[in-house]
Amino acid sequence: MSKDHLLALDQGTSSSRAIVFHRDGHIVARAQRELTQHYPQPGWVEHDADEIWSSQFAVAQQALAAAGLVAQDIAAIGITNQRETTVLWHRASGRPIHRAIVWQDRRTAALCEQLRAQGLEEAVRHSTGLVIDPYFSGTKIRWLLDHVPGAHIAAARGELAFGTIDSWLLWNLSGQANGGHVHATDVSNAARTMLFDIRHNAWDPALLAALHVPDSLLPAVHPSGHAFGQTTLFGAPIPICGIAGDQQAALFGQAGFAPGVVKNTYGTGCFMLMHTGSTCPQSRHGLLGTAAAQTDATRQYALEGSVFVGGAVVQWLRDGLKAIDNSAAVEALAATVPDAGGVMLVPAFTGLGAPWWRPEARGTITGLTRGSSVAHIARAALDSIAYQSAALLQAMRADVADVADASDTSDTSDAGSTAQRPAGAAVTSVNELRVDGGACVNDLLMQFQADLLGIPVLRPVITETTALGAAWLAGLTAGLYPGGTAELAGLWRAGRRFEPSWSRERAAEAMALWDRAVRQTLAV
């Protein structure tokens, strides 16, 4: 059998998954295993790094078996992962020094306040495109070095390695191959650490010094499409040729190769990315600039908005309120009422992300009356996913409008400076939203999203775009797509198109109610 299959390892916040794709993009087989969530204190979220590895390896074996394939049939492996989640491990033994600190974790909020008080906000934003927030890996590394006995000394001796989950998987996959363990990452994951200069694609020595992070901890950084190494754990050598953080991988899997393509992933959180080409974005409306997946040394960027609690609010309905038996039941329950009946749920369980960036915020339910039912709360929970995502697109549109205004009023003396351009300098408008992730199969949610946004929402035939993006990156590097990204763009197909049905006045009124609910949350 010719090597026309790709294996994508998709290690997410809620589960580890593996998908075997044919080179034409269709799914041959998949396997998934749920991941244990650990909550040591309110606002703290941890994963067992060993469980991450063992579950990811197990589902990869299961997917290959289900596909009836062996290692010799696989052209390459692509890895995509929950970003920012932080692991430190001993180089000699490969043992983690502590549970992984998950991206949602807010334990370093006080440290972030200290960094802001030291006047580092602008330096962080200029170099990394990010804001100072517990979300990112840098302060998580600092916490581990400060709180795990002996970690600081071991790090100073060069005995420890840091990685986001992609690096942790790559280290374990490559251990038995020639050359041993590979300690590396890609630009899209490095860009989420709050330690990486996205304009120069290099670790920032000033930020490393500010956070007292030794550079000996850090992985090598490569383009997302790169020959990272190989694994022999599946019975024969398979090259590992693609790595990208889950959101950049999803943008790539949505054929987001050019400026102006916008995608939203509805997973545990919601993450909206707009490709901005070679323009490094600087948002003025609470969004982030970040590195997009790169197929070579050419720098590519994106504007990003992050919602911390998206699909996780449905998990809360299931596990916390016991309102539903399984996550798929939420649509049927929410559909038993015509709307949320004035109920607003702001799921700030671990703070509010973009565009507010308030780690201390906590969730609220407002608008309850004697007639409110669990169905209204379920409907409000679904609505909250769309409202938060709509707020992100509002901010993106505001950034695009800023660019248009600047283009109309500025002279040419400084217009060419990439460092000074606001976000989206190559983008003139947003005409559609491409969606993916587990919750995008919810038609009720997708229609409500289109109604709020006033633009079509496109759900692709292959909704596993995060894994598909990782597979495509690996396939490009392995030579499976000689036509490059143009060939890949031809493989993308829309499965369903949700057209907006509301007037813009009605949508504006709904968003005003949401903004009021958020203000009430922030006032608590």
N, C-alpha and C positions, 0 to 999 in steps of 0.2 A: 504494500500500500504506500502511495506517495505521501510525503510529509505535507499535507494540506490541511492540517488541524493545528489549533492553538489552544493552550491551556491557560486560562485566566484564574489567578488566585485573588479573590475579593474578600479581604479581611475587614469587616465592618464593625461598628460599635455593638450591634446586637447579635451578630452571628459571623461565622466563618463560612465562606462559600467558595466553590470551585465550579467553573463552567468550561466545558469543551466546546469550542466554536469551529465550524468549518470555515475555510478561508473566505467563503461568500457571506459570512456573517450569521448564518443560521445556527441555532443552538442544537448541539448533538446530544449533550447530557449535562446534568448538573447535580450537585449535592450540597447540602447545607446543614450546619449544626449550630444551635443557639449557644450564645456565650453567656457565662455567669456574670451578673453585675454585682459589684460589691460597693456598699455605701457605708463606710466606717463612721461617718458623721454627716450631719446635714450639709449639703453642698459639696461633699467629697464623693468622687466616683473612681473606682479602681477596677482593673482587670488582672487576672493571673496571666502573666506573660507565657508561662509554660503551657497553660491551657490554650492560649491563642495559637501557639505553634502546633501543639498536638492536634487540635481540632482542625487547623488549616491543612496539615499534612493528611489527616484522615479523610477529609472531604475530597482532597485532590485524588487520592487513591480510589475513592468511591466513584468519582466522576469518570475517571479513566475506565474503570471496570464497567460502569453502566454504558459507556460509549463503545465498549468492546475493543478498546485501543490499548496499545502498549507504548512505552517510552519512545520506541523507534518511529512511531507514527506522528509524533508531536514535533512541529517545526520549531517552536519556541514557547517559553513561559513568559507571561506578563503578570506583574504584581500591581494591585491597587489596594489602598488601605485607608482606614480611619486616620486622619491626619492629627498632628499635634500631640497625640497620645505618646507618652514618654516612658522609655525603658532604659535602665542602666544595668549592665551586666559585667561579670568578670571575664576578661579576655581569656584567661587560662582555662577556666572550667565551663564557660558559657552559661553560668547560673545567674539569674537576675538577682540584684541586691534588694529588691522590694517589688511589690506589685506594680504594674504599669499604672501611671496616673493618667486618667482618661481626659480627653479634650474638654469635656463638660465640667471638670473639677474646678472648684473656685477657691481652694485652700490658700492660694497665693495672692489673694486680693490685697492684703495688708502690704505685702512686698511690692505689689504694683503701685500702691499709693506712695510708698517710699521712693520708688523710681521716678514717679511723676514729680514728687516734691524736690527731687534732685535736678529737675529740669531736663530730663531725658526724653520727654514726649516727642519733641520735634526731631531729635536725632534718630529715634526709632522710626518715626514715620518716613523721614527722608531716605533712610538706608533700606528699610525692610518693607515699606508700604503699609505697615500695620500700626495699630494703636497699642499702647501698653495695657495688657489685659491678661488675666489668669488663663484664658483660652489657649495661649500659645506655649510652646515647649520651654522657652528659656527659663521662666521662673519655676517651672516644674523641676528642671534639672537642679536649679539652685536649692529648692526645697529638699530634694533627695540627698544632695551633698551635705546639707546642714543637719538632716534629721536621721540619717541612717548611720549608726556607729561605724567609724572607720572609713566611711566613704570619701571624705575629703582627702585623707592621706592617700588612700588607694588611687584616687583620681590624679593627685599630684605626682604619683609614681608612674603613671601611665598604665595602670593595671585594669582600668575600667573602660568600657565603651558605651557611648550613648547612641540611641537610635530611635527614630519614629518606627512604627510597626513594619514598614517596608524593609528597613535596615535589619530589624530583628529576624524577619522571615528570610531575608537574603543570607544573613549570617548562618542560620540553621540549615538552609537548603544547600549551601555551598560547602559545608564542612567536610564532606567526604570526597569532594572532587579534587582534581589536581590543583595544587596551590593553596588548598585549605580555605578557611573562612574568609569571605569577602566582607569588608566593612565599608559600605557605600550607601548612597542615597541618590535621589534625583533632585533637580532644581525645584520642582513643585512642592516636594516635602520639605526641603531645606528652607524654602521661602516661608514656611509656617512656624519656624522656631523662634522668631524675633531676634535672631542672631545672624541672619544672612543678608548681605547686601545684594538686592535683586538687580541693581543697575550694573554691577560688575561681576555677578555670579561668583561670589566669594564670601567666606565667613568674615564678619566685621570684627576686627581686633578690638576696636573701642567698645563695642557692645559686649564682647566676651569679657573684657576687663571690668566693665561696669557691673556685670553679673557674677564675676569671679568664677567663670567657667573655663577650665583649662582646655586649650585647643587639642590636647592629646585625646580627649574624649570623642572628638568629632569624626564622622565618616567622610570619605571622599565624596565629592559632588559631581555628578555627570548629567548630561542631557537625559530626558525621559526615555528616549529611544537610544539604547546603548547596549553593547555587549558586556553586561555586568559580570558574568561568570557562567558557571554551569552547575547543574546538580546531577548526581548519579543515584539519588535515593529512590528513583522509580524503576531501577533495573538497568538503565543505560543512560548515557549522557544526554541531557536536554539543556540547550542554552537558555539563559535568562536574559531576555533582550528588551524588556520594557518595564519601567516602574513609573507610577504617577500617583499622587494623592487622589483620593476618591473623587473629589469635585473636579479637578483638572482632567482626570480620566473620563469622567462623565461628559464634560464639554467636548473632549476629543471624540468620544463615542457618539455624540450628537452631531458629528461632522462640523464642529465649531472650529474651523481652521482659519477663519477670516474675521476682520473687525466687524462688530455689530451683531454677531450671533449671540443670542441669550438663551441660557438653559436654566431650569430650576430643578433640583433634585429633592424629592420628598422622601427623606429617610428618617432616621432618629431625629435629626434636625432638618432644616431646609437651607439649601445653599444655592444662591443665584449667582451665576457668573456671566459676564459679558466679555467677549474677546475684544481686546483693544489693539491687536497687532503688535508692532514694535514700539508702540507708545507706552511708556511706563506711567500708569495712571496715578493721579493724586486727587482723591475725592474730597470735595468740600461739604459733603452731605452724609457723613457717617459711615461710608463704605471703606473697603480696603483695596489697596493695590497688591497684586500678587503675580507670581510667575505662572504662566500657562504651561501646559505640557510642551516640551521642545523635542523635535525630532533630530536636531543637530545642534551645533553651537549657536545658531541664530536665536536671539532672545525673543521670546513671545510673552505677552502680558495679558492680564485680565483684571477686570473690576469685579469685586466680590462683596456680596452681602450674606451674612451668616445668621441664621435663626437657631438658637440652641435647642428649643423643644418644638419639633414638628410632629412626626409620627409617634414620638414618645408620649404625646398626650393621649393617644389611643391606647398605648400600653398602660398608662395610668388609669384610664377608664376600666380596663380589663383587670389589672392587678391590684390597684388601689381602691377604686370604688366598687369593684366586682359588678359593674353595670352590664358587661358583656362577657360571654364565655370565651370568645376568641376575637382577634383584631378585625377579621373580615366581617364580623357581625355589626360593626359600627354603622355602616352605610344603611343597612335595613332599619336599625333603630332610629337613626337621625331622620330617615325619610318618612317616619310615621307622623312627623309634624311639618307644617309648611315652611317654618323658619324657626329661629331660635327663641322667638317670643320675647325679644328684648334682652335676653340673657347674653352677657359677654364674659368669656373666659380668657384671661390673659395667662398663659402657661409659663410664667417666669419661675419655673421650679429651680433652675440653677442660674438665675439672673436673666437679663435681657441683652441680646447681642445687637447687631446692627439694626437700625442706625442709632440706637440709644446708648449702648455700651454702659450698662448699669449692672455690675455683678452682684450688687446687694439686693436687687429687686427680687420679690417673691410673688408667686402666683396669686391671682384673685378671681373671684366670680362675682359679677355685679349684675344688677337688673333683675334679681329674683323676685317673684311674686308668689302668692298662694297657688296660682295656677301653673307654676313652673314644675316640670317633670324631669325625670332622668333623660327622657328623649330630647328635651330642650337643652339640657347640659351636653348631651352627646352631639347635638347639632352645633352648639356653640364651640365645642372642642374642635370639630372639623372646620368650622368657620375660622377659628383662630389660626389654623395653618395657612389658609388663604389670605387672611388679613395681614399676617406678618410678612408673607411673601409679597403682597401688594405694596407694603411699605418699602420693601427693598427696591421694587421697580420704580416707585415714586422717586426714591433717592437717585437711582440711575438716570432717570429722565431729567432730574434737576441738574445732575452733573453734565449731561449732554447739552442741556440748555445753556449752562454756563460757558461751555466751549463755543457754542454758536454765538453767544453774546460777545465773548472775547474776540472771536474771529471778525465780528462786525466792527468792533470799536478799537482794536489794538492796531498799532503800526507794525511794521515788519522788523523793528530793531531788535526785539527779543522773542519774536513769535517762534523762532526755530529752536528754542531751548527746550529739549525734552524734559529736563528736570523741572521746568516751570509750568509745563502744560497741565491743566486740570484733566480729570479723567475723561476718557472716551474721545480723545482728540480726532480719531479717525472715524467716529460714529456720528451720524446725523439724526437718526431716529431709531425707535424700537418698534418693529412692526408685527412681531410674533414672539411667542414664548414656547420653547421646546421643553418638554417635561419628561422626567424619568423618576425612578425610585419606587419603593413599595406602594406608597399611597397614591401614585398617579393612576393606578387602576380603578380608583374610586371615582366614578362618573359624576356623582353629586358634587364632590370637591372640585373636580376639574371644571365643571360648568360654572360653579360659583367663582372660581378663580378667573375665568374668562370674563364673567360679568363685572367683577371688580376692576379688572385691568383695562377692559375695553379693546382688547386685541385678541386675535385667535390664539388658542392654546393647542399645540400640536403634540400628540402622543405618538411616538414611533412604533413601528411594528415590533421591533426588538426593544423592549423597555429596560433590558439589562445593560444599559449604556455604560455604566461604570466599568463592569467587567469587559464589555466590548471594546472600550477605549484602551484598556490595558492590553487586550489581545491585539488590537490594531497596531499599537506602538511596538509590541514584540514582533508582529508580522512584518512591519515595515523594515525594522532593523535586520530581520532574518532574510530579507529579500523576497518575501512572499507577495509583495504588492509593487511590482516594477513601475506602475503608473503613479505611485506616490499618493499624496492626499487627494488628488483629483480622482483617482480610482476609488478611494474609500468614500468620497462624497457621493459617488454614483451608487454605492451600496445602501445609503441611508434612505429609508422610506417612512413616510407618515402613515400611521395606522388609523388614527381618528383625529378629527379636527373639531374643537369646541369653539363655536362662534359666540361672541358676547350678545346677550339679549337685553341688557339693561340700558337705560339712558345714562349719559354721563352724570346727569344731575342726581339720579338715584344712587349711582356708585359713589359719588362724592359725599352724599349724606351718610351712606353706610360707613365710609372711611372716617368721617367726622365722629361717628359714634365709637368707632374703634380707638381713634386718637384720644377721646375722652376717657375710655376705659384704661388705656395705658397711663394717662396722666394720673388717674386715681390709683393705679398700681404703684407708680413712682412716689406718690404722696404718702403711702402707707409707712 
